[in-house]
Amino acid sequence: MRRIAAIIIALGMSVAPAATAIGGGEPPRGKGASDLLRVPWKVAEHTLPNGMRALLLQDRRAPSIVFQVWYGVGSRDEPKGKTGIAHMLEHMMFRGTKKYGPKEFSNIVKRNGGSHNAFTSFDYTAYYEKIASDRLELVIELEADRMVNIVLREEDLEPERNVVIEERRMRTEDRPTGALFEKLRATAYKSHAYGNPIIGWPQDLRAYTLEDLRAFYKRYYKPSNAIAVIVGDFEVNNAIRLLEKHFGPIPSTPFEGRPKMSEPPQTAQRRLSVKREAQLPYIAMAHHTPNWKDKDAPALAMLESILGGGETSRLHQRLVRKDAIALGAGADYTFISLDPSLFYLYGQPAPGKKAEEVEKAILEEVDHLIKNGVTREEFDRALRSIEARTIFSMDSHFFRAMLLGRAAVAGDWRLVDDYLPQLARVTPGDVVRVAKKYLRQNNRTTATLVAIPPKGKRPRIGGGPSGQISGGGQ
């Protein structure tokens, strides 16, 4: 849950949705949650005549705003043989429009004291600016312009393609665990596009043309597939007026919709090994699980926290503190996603220890939880930890905008408001039930990093089950 919680409390977004720190709170009426803090989201919604949606959340504590535009397109939507094109288009969106030449967008934002960038994930591509409140119209106008007026030039494609290829080399090929998780996903998924890396497969990065990018842009970059999110110090009515002024004139065109896809049930354990120059081995396991739309999702989020969500979790306490066989161990579950995703268990063996020892200990802890259950004290401690991280994270305008955008793209922004109450309605028995249901052997794909002694420079560390790639801004 640590990556998910780091993005929601995520977003895979692999991240646990939460509540805004505006105003007072009231306790939910859920089981075992009589004193759980719930601060409601006070979000204003607006839909433009051309189909573009807007979510607006006031926070007057600082004279700044975060403005984001989310498009319902990510790596899951890419045509076969053109993986990485969503991320490549994100890079090309900074290469200029009919109105603003190359680098002008960036220079304008910087001259006005702001910052900007973009990120691509499996389910979405989003662009953002962080700037003073009185510059809201400026950034709205800039984003509206590049929604329809982007200029894609052949002379820009090759340099940007080389940037992405180098980015892939740094993130994956030079990071042993990055390569491990990439191959783990590709093995766990046999049908769904979640098995493809967001940045794309190496053979595909050279395959698509400028016309491919234009077709992708034309299909997905339109008002009816976009959501504007504004968080910060602004007047709602004025923000709506500015959105209508700049995005409103963009013609409404039919949206073909996103590809529908599914993954057949896994019926047998899968195993793979990846050999890389590395200082230490690594072990990671992936299990197919439902997302937020399923009744089991809140229990899976609690399982993630109890089993592997931080230093008080069972995996860390057993493998790192007690047995000292691992430098780190944890779990990761993507609560917010468009389609069902994966529940990860992973560990980094300590020097002199083997991946097999860590794998054995992780599975022993899973079995122990299933056989002996979860105590109410342990459950409440995990719930309070999630609550605390959630509330403290609400100090960030950007963070709250991220939560709203991710949830809206996944299906409903309101799920961030009900997240903590959903967790509070889970019981310790529910946690045991979902562990038994989903963390079973025939639903597991296990990847082992076989460390080969480095010959030259030390390989990069890091690169876990990432669900998002940032970059593209200049």
Buried (B, 14 or more C-beta within 10 A) or exposed (E): BBBBBBBBBBBBBBBBBBBBBBEEBEEBEBEBBEEBBBBEBBBBEBEBEBBBBBBBBBBEEEEBBBBBBBBBBBBBBBBEEBBBBBBBBBBBBBBBBEEBEBEEBBEBBBEBEBEBBBBBBBBBBBBBBBBBBEBBBBBBBBBBBBBBEBBBEEEBBEEBBEBBBEBBEEBBBBBBBBBBBBBBBBBBBEEBBBBBBBBBBBEBBEBBEEEBBBBBBEBBBBBBBBBBBBBBBBEBEEBBEBBBEBBBEBEBBEBEEBEEBEBEEBEEEBEBEBEBBBEBBBBBBBBBBBBBBEEBBBBBBBBBBBBBBBEBBBBBBBBBEEBEBBBBBBBBBBBBBBBBBBBBBBBBBBEEBEBEBBBEBBBEBBEEBBEEBBEEEBBBBBBEBBBEBBBEBBEBBBBBBBBBBBBBBBBEBBBBBBBBBBBBBBBBEBBBBBBBBBBBEEBBBBBBBBBEEEEEEEBBBEBBBBBBBEBBBB
